[in-house]
Amino acid sequence: MRPFQRTRRGIATDLGPGLAPGLIDLLAALSDLGDPREDPAAARLALPVYLGDDAAASAWESEHRDRIELSRLADRATFVRVAEQDPTVVDDDEARSLVRVFAELRLVLAARFGVEVESDYARLEEEQAELLDVLGWLQHSLLEELGP
Amino acid sequence: MPRLETVTAPVIRPASDEEESVADVWKVVVWNDPVNLISYVIWVLRTLFGYSKEKATRLTMQVHNEGRAIVFDGDRDKAEAACFELHRQGLWATLEQ
């Protein structure tokens, strides 16, 4: 199975009827994020930019965090649309959105699974490890077609 | 459902030596994490900063092996913009002088 393949019209997706709906369902993990102060998965997506300078960190958050969230919402909307239309053809901007959502999904799920350091992977349940692997494989496959 | 517009990342260029004094230079540090793929971090550094494959790979492996790497420096506005883009891509980046 080759989930992504560059063609003359763009990058063709072929996630398949088993995978595409599952990816849409997985996006629920991103929509129920809690307060970063209490939810490790939300905290992973809102890490500080200034260490040891609360005023600068707060100012950066005020100026940039909402824009990051809006960008992520746009990426997720693109992701859902593409998955719903699969098989389809996406342009490079849409492909970049998919790449970012794969990253976001892996970060959030890994945080939910308790992955904080490399050695935590050894403690994952088989299904958890497989899920992260599949998302990583999809992201890597798309990156190879997308190029820099 | 209305289609939300995606943001296209600009290529952020480091400042030249003549543009600013050392005191004005802010460093952007990317930290290691156990989740993001090495191929993804390389791709982010190439697309965001326009780095060669060799430079992006060297910086990514420095992040992976040493826990962090300075991936960019420039004035505060450019450094903050770089941090914005890196966080948007899911990498953890911090600023320091």
Interface residues (C-beta under 8 A of the other chain):
Chain A: L45 L47 P48 V49 Y50 L51 A56 W60 E63 H64 R67 I68 L70 S71 R72 L73 A74 D75 A77 T78 R81 D93 E94 R96 S97 V99 R100 A103 E104 R106 L107 A110 V115 E116 V117 E118 D120 Y121 L132 G136 Q139 H140 L143 L146 P148
Chain B: M1 R3 L4 E5 T6 V7 T8 A9 D33 P34 V35 N36 L37 S39 Y40 W43 R46 T47 K53 E80 C83 F84 H87 R88 Q89 G90 W92 A93 T94 L95 E96
